[in-house]
């Protein structure tokens, strides 16, 4: 259940982030949302208690670096390459790599769970997929976007970094409360601020976009906290693939709130995702 809460949190956050990014550069939104998420976690952490475990704090710190690098490279890939290729390729790496690592670590889900995991991987790709006439080339504002070698490296790097964020969070020990998450958001903020300074984008948004950045921070905390707690004492292979279903929430909101047209493959993907969740839940 917590993994699904995380998926909803990530998905809604991506939706709000997409709306905000239509107004200003995505990096300008994140330089506000990340430090706000730090403040939220630090305010809540004493209420959750927990011990200061150095190893768990280190794993939290590592997960924050991984998530920040992933976001940075993902935005670069989207800016330079076709979303119809970048998004599903990133999604399958985010979902698939933790599953493989979990199995290599000796996890052995039941038969129904394995079928559910396989269906979830398919669902992630379908929901993330768009259908341009030429999947390796899109045109945006008169600029041709191609899946070049640089875009491919950014996409694969982003997917691997996102996946290892889950892997690192899985190493956080039980009974540590929200302190590892605080370490995660602190390190993520440090990376994003450094990138923003280096690229001359350290300019906070204003007005409605600033408010959206705060909403994203709240959703970021909900999603990451739910994922961290879900991964504690549970199989990485099962929890991570459920958390990776977040594109379904994003697509559903875009369809309902923005009245965007949803491709048939995406609708099929959402149906497959429901089936996958059911199989994993009953296993």
N, C-alpha and C positions, 0 to 999 in steps of 0.2 A: 504493500500500500504506500509506504513512504517513497518507494522508487517512482510510483505513478505521480505522487505529489511533486516530486522533483521534476519529472517530465513536464507536468503542467506549468510549474514555475519557470523552467527554462523556455518552454514554448511561448508563454505569455510575455516573458521578458524579451524574447526575440521579436515578437509582434510589436510591442511598444517601442523597442529599439529600431525596428524598421520604419515605424511612423516618424520617430525622432530624426532618423538619418535622412529622411526626405527633406528636412529643413536645414540641417548642418551636417558636416562630416561626422561619420560614426565615432571617430577617435575623440572628438570634442565632447561627445555625450559620455563616453566611458571615463574620461578624466574626472568627471563629476560623480558618476554613479559608483565607481569603485571606492573612493574615499568615504562616500556616504555609507556604503555597505560596511566599511570598517567601523564607523561610528555606531551603526545599528548593532553590529555583533558585539562590540565592546560594552554597549549599554545592556544587552541581554545576557551576556556571558555569566555575570555574577548570579543571575536568577537560576541558571541551569547547573551551577556548581561545577564539579569536575576537578580533577587533579592536573597539575602542570607536569605532564610527562614529556621530557625533552625529545624523545624519539617521535612521539605523535606530533609535537609542535614542528619538528623538522619535516615530517611527511606533509603536514599542512602547508608549510612554507613552500615545499617543492610543488605541491599541487597548484598553488597560486601562480608560481612562475610558469608552469605548464599552461594554465588556462589563459594567462595574459599573452604569452607567445602565440598560442593558438588563435586568439581573437585578432591579434595584430596581423598574422599571416593570412587568416581567413578574409579579413577586410581587404588586404592587398590583392588577394586572388580574385575576389569579387569585383574589385575596381578595374582589374586588367583582363579578366577572362570571362567566358560565358557562364552565367549562373547555372544553366541547365546541365553543365558538366561538373563545375566546382562543388555545388551543393550536394548532389547525391554521392559523389566520390568521397567527400569529407564525411558524410553521414555513415557510409558503410565502414570507413576506417574507425570512426568513433565507436560504432556498435560492435564491429568484428574483432578488433585487436584485444579488448579486455576479455572477450569470450575465449579467444585462443590462449591468452595468458592464464586465465582461470583454469582452463583444461590442462595446461602444462603444469600448473601448480598442484594438480591432483584432484581438482573438483570433478565430481561425477554426477551431474544432474540426471534425474529419471528420464525415461523415454518420452513422456508427455512434455516435460520441460525442454528437452532437446528439440522436439518438434516445434514447440512454442518459440524457442530461441531462433530456429531457422526461419520461421514465419516472420518473426520480428525483424530480422535482418532484411528480408524481402520488403517488408512494410516500410522500413526506414528509407530504402532506396526509392520506392514508388512514391511515397509522400513527398520526398525532397525533389522529385523529378519534374522538370518542365519539358515542353515539347516544341522547341523552335524548329523551323524548317531544316536548318543545318546545325546539329548539336555542337559542332566544333567551332562555330562562328556565329556571333550575335552582333547586332548593331545597336548602339546606344548613343543618342544625341549625335548621330552622324559618324560616330567612331566605331570601327570594326573591332570587336573583341574576339580574340582567338585563344585557343587552348595551347599556348606556347610552352616551351620547356620550362621557362621561369614560372609560369602560372601552375604548371604541373607540380613543380617542386614546392611552391607555396601551398598548394592544395594538400598534397600528401603530408607535408610537414605540419600543417594545421591539424589534419585529421589525427596524426600520430600524437601531437601534443595534447589535443582534447582527450584522446583515449588514455594517455598516461595520467591525466588529471584524475580520472576515475581510479586508475590503478594505485596512485599515491594515496588517495582518500581511503582506499580499502585497507591501507596499512595503519590507519589511525586507530589507536586502541580504544576499547570501551571505557566508559567512566571518565573521559577527559572533557566532557561538556562541549562548549562552543570555542574553547581556546584554540584548538588546531584550526578552526575555521577563521578565527581572527588572524592567525599567522598567515593563512592562505590569502585573505583579502589584502593584508598589508604588503605581502610580496608582489601580488598582482598589481596593486596600486603603484608600487615602486617601478615596476617594469613599464607599465603604461605611461606613467609620467615621464620616464626617461625617453621613451619613444616619441611622445608628444613634444617634448623640448627639442629633441634632435631633428624633428620634421617641421618645426615651427607651427605646430597646431595646438599649442598650449593656450587655448582661448576658450573659456567656459561659455556655453550657450546661455541664452537669456529667455525670459518669458515662458511661454508654454513648453518649449523644448527643455528648459531647465527643470520644470515640474516633471516632465516625462522622465528625465534622468533620475530624479528621486524615486519615482515609481519603479524604475528598472532596478535601482539599488535594493528596494524592498523585495522584489521578486528574485533578485540574485541571492539574497540571504535565504529566502524560503527554499529555493531550488537546491542550493549547495548544502544547506543544513540538512534537508530531507535526504539528499543523496548520501551525505557522510554518515548519518545515523543508519540509513538502510544498508549501507555496505558493512557496517560493524557487525560481525558475527554471521553474515550471510554470504552466499556465493557470489563472487565477482561476476561470473559468467551470466548469472540470472539477473542480478540487480542492474548491472551496467546496461544490458540490452533493453530493459524496461525504461531506464532513464533516457536512453537514446531515442525513444519514440517521441521526443519533444516536437519534431517538425509537424506532427499531426495536430497539435494544439495551435501552432502558428497558422497552419493552413486553414483550420476550422474558423479561427477568429477572422482571418482575412476574408473568408467567404461570407461570414455572418455580419461582421461589423463594417467592412469596406465594400461588401458586395462584389468582391473580385471573382472572376470566373476561375473555377477549379477544374483542372484537366481530369479526364476520366481515369487515368492511371493513378492520380492522387486520391480519388474517391475509392478506388479499389484498394489502395494502400491503407487507407484509414479502416476499411472493413477488415483487411488482413491483420492490422494492428490489434483490433478488438479480439479477433480469434486468438492471436498470440498471447495476449494478456490473459484470456480465459484459460488457455492450456497451462501457462506457467502458474497461474493462481491455484489451479486444482491439483498440480503435481506435488 
